[in-house]
Amino acid sequence: MSRGSPQLTEARKEEIISACAKLYESMGFKEITLKEIGAATTLTRTGIYLYFETKEEIFLALLAREYDAWVEEMQAVMARKEAMSREEVADVLARTLTDHPRLLRLLSMNLYEMEANSRPERLAEFKVSFGASLQTVDRMIQKYLPGMDDAGRKRFLYAFFPFIYGIYPYTSVTEKQRIAMEQAGIPYVYQSAYDLTCHCLIKLLED
């Protein structure tokens, strides 16, 4: 790859995004800095500025990558299966979505900061990936549940996608949070991300 080639640019971006993803496994969003991301790559912090202006832009690109991976999974299922029941559609959506816990964590914890501190062009790139997920879910409903009309699908999409933002906090409670709930007289009942999502989907798809 020649210096400055599109292939090199993409490779550098992927290296930066992957370094950010690795740090996010053991650190919080606020703890991670451009300096630390740079130290986890072959680039300097100054070098990172050639591709991303803020750490939020890096995280937004990571979130876009997570959406793209979810879309790929859904498309693979649709290519294999000619027919599915409502329950099977709910299972596939829940399973493929919860295969990406990083996506759920980023959505629930840090999306506002990422969007607010990213340039318009970076935000537009992210929205392409988000839009692809919305369109793929819609195509899945059209293919497997043809009895649902346009209005029904729209109601489903605008109930399901906001619901996604709340999955992580409900299924990733810390010990401190659990104790605080008990002290407040709120019994905590654990549900996996899959169970919570699948139960919600079955209800929403009854439309």
Secondary structure, DSSP 8 states (H G I E B T S, - for coil): --TT-HHHHHHHHHHHHHHHHHHHTTS-TTT--HHHHHHTSSS-HHHHTTT-SSHHHHHHHHHHHHHHHHHHHHHHHHHH-S---HHHHHHHHHHHHHT-HHHHHHHHHHHHHHHHTS-HHHHHHHHHHHHHHHHHHHHHHHHH-TTS-HHHHHHHHHHHHHHHTTHHHHH---HHHHHHHHHTT-------HHHHHHHHHHHHTT-
